[in-house]
Amino acid sequence: MQNPAQTPLAAKLAQRIKAGGPISLRDYMSACLYDPEFGYYRNVVAIGGAGDFITAPEISQIFGESIGLWAGAIWRQMGGPAKIHLVEFGPGRGTLMADAMRVLKVLPSFLSAVSVHLIETSKVFRDRQEAALQGFSSAIQWHESLETVPAGPSIVIANEFLDCFPIRQFIFDEGAAFWRERLVDIAGDGFAWGLGEAVSLPVELTLEPSDGSVLEYCPALAPLMRELAARSAEFPMAALFIDYGYDRQSFGETLQAVRSHRFADVFAAPGETDLTAHVNFDLLRRVAKAEGFSIFGPMPMGEWLLRLGLEARASQLLKAASPQEADAIKTGVARLVDPAKMGILFKAAAFTRGLSETPPPFQAVNKTELDA
């Protein structure tokens, strides 16, 4: 339980709850991350050693380079269109795109065709991205949403983007045999969890719940895939999602709060603490299938990077590295692929429309088959 008045957003949320009653976790999470005045992603530089967390592009340049070469391969599979949109959701500090564009100098015909579109709502992050990408500024445009990106063949990248989509949580009451939605309320001088009335679940269950089972659901996945599908109705598209998550429907709570690289209370410092939840790749696949996408993966990120040639690129970098640089390269690579670190928890999935070939490096595995 935390004091509602501890941050400007906490006071704003407390006033909202007192006036209108408890709010859903989705509404609480949405406000904490995206409130136009006090939201986390509006005002905080979250990524990096001085921030709250480190993402894969900040760990090793090979990550962004691998995605750049992947995009180049997809462009070739599309037949090398004269114009191609490279779209990134949530581009952070611009590190991924800077590494991708640098390595794509080996494919000058792609660089001549590409225009880069960064979907970013934070002025703070836009400034960081502009600094990181100043060498490619003529090819880059910023957007508040996908809606303003021009129509045309597209390659979409979303690294650690879906995990910050607000979620709903439902708790099973075995005695009453129904589900209740978890709410955020005020208790005394702090925020506290509450439960709503009985509700119908927004998804069909494939598992049997027990008393206290927690089901998480992300309402924003389906609209995102519908928007991507609408844009790919006339032009080819390949979308790559990399995130931490699970690939089969399961019960359990994955909501977490992080501040200064440490786990925090979900109610601690609203608007100044990052809130995320693991991505349900099973749901993502199903909504993508419903929109007519071909589905590949998810594949463990470590395996995905290794299949794309991570070890060969690391060996190449090590040849010219100082002892200190070599240690950093080895440490970064290990962190990305080690099953005990990011190698298995993080996954890569690709969805395509208008492409007849399987995107790399999924050729060596069967395309995902979903239950009817």
N, C-alpha and C positions, 0 to 999 in steps of 0.2 A: 504494500500500500504506500502510495507516494502523495505528498502534499500537492494538490491541484494548482497551487499558485506559484510553483517553483520556476516555471518558465512562462513567457507570454502566451505560448500556445496552450499550455496546461490551463492557464486561467481562462482562455477563450473556450476550451473544451468543457471545463467545469461549468461555465455559465450556460453553455448549450445544453448540457445534461440536466442541469437544474431547471431549465426552462421547458425542455421537451421530453425529458425522461432518458433512460439508458439508450446508448447507441450501439450499433453492431461493431464487431471487431473490424469489419471492412471499412466502416466509416471512421473509426478511430485511427486505423493504419493509414488510410488515405489522407486524413488531416495531418498526421505526424510527418508524412513524407512530402505531401504536395500542397499543403495549405499555401495560398498565394502570398500571405504575409510572413508566416513563420515556419513553413514547411522545411524539412531537413534538406531536400534537394534544391531548394530555392536559395539557401543561404550558407550551406556548409560545404567546404572542400573536403569530401569524405575519403578520397583515395590517396594512398601513399603513407609513408612513415609518419608524417605529421597529422594524418587523418585518422579514420576509424578502421579501415580495412585495406588490404592489398588485393588487387585482381591479377589474373594471369598475365595480361600484357605488361604489368609492372614488374613481374617476377623474371621474365625472360623475353628478350626481343624475338626469340624463335617463335613464340606463340603468334604474334602479329604477322610475322613473315610467313608462317604456315597458312594463315587465313588469306593473306595476299595472294600467295601462289594458288591456293584453292579457288579464289575468285577468278584468277586468270584461266585456270583449267575449265571452270564453268563457262566463261565467256567463249572459249573455243568450242565447247559442247553446244553452245547456242548458235554456232556457225560464224562467230566473230562479227557481231553486228557493228555497224559504223558508229552507233551511239549506245552506250550502256550506262545505267544508273547503278552506282554502288552506294547502297543505303545502310547506314549504321544507326541502330537504336541505342540510346544511352552510351555515347562514346567516351564518357569519363573525361580523362585529361588529354585525350587525343592520341595516346601512346599506341594503341592497336593500329589505328589508321595510318599513323606516321610510319610505323614499321612495315605495314602492308604496302604502302605507296613506295617506300624506299626500295624494297625488294622487287617490286614490279618494274623497276627500270630495266630488268632483263627481258621484259616483254613490252617494248616501246609502242607496238601497235595497239596494245590494250590501253596504255596510258593516253594515247591519242584519242581513243574512243570514250574513255570513262569520264563521267562527272560524279563527284562525291557529294552525297546528301546526308548531313548529320541531323538526326532528330534529337533536339536538345532544348529544354525549356529553361534551364538555369543560366543566367547571365554569368555567374561565377565560373561555371564549367566552360561556357563558350569562350571566355577569355583565355582559359588554359588551352583549349583545343586550337584556337587561332594561333597561339604562340608555338605550339608543337608542330603545326602544319603550315607554317608560313612559307616553306619552300614549295608548297603545292597550292597556294591560295587561289590561283586562277581557276582551279578545277573544283572548288569546294563551295557548297551553299549550306546554310543553316535553316532549319525549319522547326516550328513549334509542334508540328504533327505531320504524319505521313500524307495528309490530305493535300498539301501544297507541293509535294514532289511531282515533277512532270511525269506524264504517262510514258511508257516505253519499256524495253527489256530491262530487267532489274535483278540485281544480286543483293540480298538482304542479309545483314549480319546483326546478331543480337547476342552479345556476350554478357552474362550476368545482368540481364535486363528483366527477365521474367520473374526472378526471385523477389523483386521489389513490387510486384503487383499485389494490391491488397487482397486478402483472403477472408472467407467466412469460416467459422468453426461451428460444428454441431456435436452435441454430447448426447449419447444414448442413455436413456433411462429404462433399464431392463424391467423394473417392476411395473412401470406404466406402459412399456413396450412402444415408446415413441421417442423422437429426437427433439431436442431443444437447441436453439441457437445461442451461442455464447455472446454475451453483451458486456459492455463497459459501463460501469455505474460509479456513483459517488458513495463512499461509506465513511462517515466521520470526516476526517480532514484529508482523505486520500482517495485515489481511484481504486476500484475493486472489480472483480469479475461478477457478472450476474448471468441469469439464464432467462430466456424468453419462454413464451408459450410453445406448445407442441407445433411442429412444422413438418411439412413434406420436404424431403431431400431434393435438391436440384439435379441429382445424378442417380442412375440406377446402380444398386450395389451388386457386387459379385462376391462379397464376403459376408459372413454372419457376424453381427456385432455382439459384444457382451456389455455388461453394465459399465458405464463410464467410457466406452469407446469414443474416440475423438475422430471425426472426419473433417478434413480440410477441403475447401473448394474455392477455386479461383474463378470468379465470374468474368474476368476480363479476357480470358484466353479465347473464347469463342468469337467475340467481336473483333479481336485482332486478326484471327484467321479469316474471318469474313471480309475484312478490309483488304487483306493481302490477296484473297481470292478475286475480289472485284477488280483489283489492279492487274491481275494476271489473266483476265478473261480474253484479252486480245494480244498480249505480249508474253513471252516466256519469262519465268521467274524461278529463282532458286533462293530459298531462305535457310540460313544456318543458325541454329540456336545452341548455345553452349551455356550450361548452367549446372548448379548442383541440384540433385533431385532424385526421384525414384521412378522406376519404369513399370510398376504394377500398382494397381489400386491397393491401398493399405490404410489401416487405422493408425493414429498416433499424431502427436503435436510436434510440428517442426518450426513453429514461429519462434524467432529469436531476435534479441536486441543486442547490438554491438556498439561500444563506444571506446575510443582509444585502444582498439585492438583487443578488447576484453569483453566478455559477455556481460550484459547488464540486465536489470529488471525491465520488463516490457513497459512499465509505467514510469520509468526514470527519465526525467528531462525530455518530455515530449517536444519534438521539433529539433532536438539537438542530439538524438540517438537514432542510429539506423535500425530499421525493422525489416526483416526479410522472412521468407518461408521457402522451404524446399519446393522445387517445381514438380508438379505431377505430370511426368512425360506420358503416362498412359492417357490422361485426359487430353493433353496436347495432341497426341497422335489421333485420337478419336475425332476431335473437332476439325483437325486438318483433313482427315479422310472424308468427313461430311462435306467439306468444301471442295472436294475433287483433287486434292494434292496427292502426288505419289510420295510415299513415306519411307525414309531410310533412317535406321537407328531407332532409339538412341544407342550409341556406342560409348563405352567408357572413354573419357577424354584422353587418358594416357595411351590407350590403344590407338585412338584416332590420330594423335600426334605422331606416334611411332610409325604408323602406316604411311603418313605423309612425309616421312624422312627426317624426323627430328634428330636422330642420332648422327646422320650424315652431316646435317647442318651444324650440330654442336662440334663435331670433329673438325669441320672447316674453320669455325671460329676459334677453336683452341690453338690452332697452328700459329696464329698471330697474337695470341693473348699473353699478357704478363702473368706471373704467378697469381697475383691478386685477382686479375680478371678471370683467370682459369678457374679459380675457386668459386667465383660468383656464377660463372656459366654452369659448372657442374652442380652447384647447389640449386640453381634455378630449374635446371632440367629435371633433377631428382624430385623437386617439389611438385612439378607438373605431372609427372608420370608415376610416381610412387603410389601403389595401391593404398598405402596407409595415410597418404596425404591427399592430393587432389586427383590422383589417377583414376579412381573408380567412382567416388562420390560425384564428381563432375562428369557430365555426359554431353555428347554431341549428337544432334539430330538434324537431318536435312529434309526439306519438303520442296518438291518441284512441281511445276506445271509448264507444259509446252516443251519439255526436254524428253528426248527418246532414250538418252543414255543414263546410266547410273552415275551419280556424282562420286568423285573420289572422296575418301578411300573406301567407300561402301561396296565396291565391286566384288570384294572377296567374301562378302557375307550376303545372305539372302535378304531381300526386301521384307520389311516387317509385314507380317500377316496378322490382321486383327480379327478377333472373334466377331461373328455376324451380330 
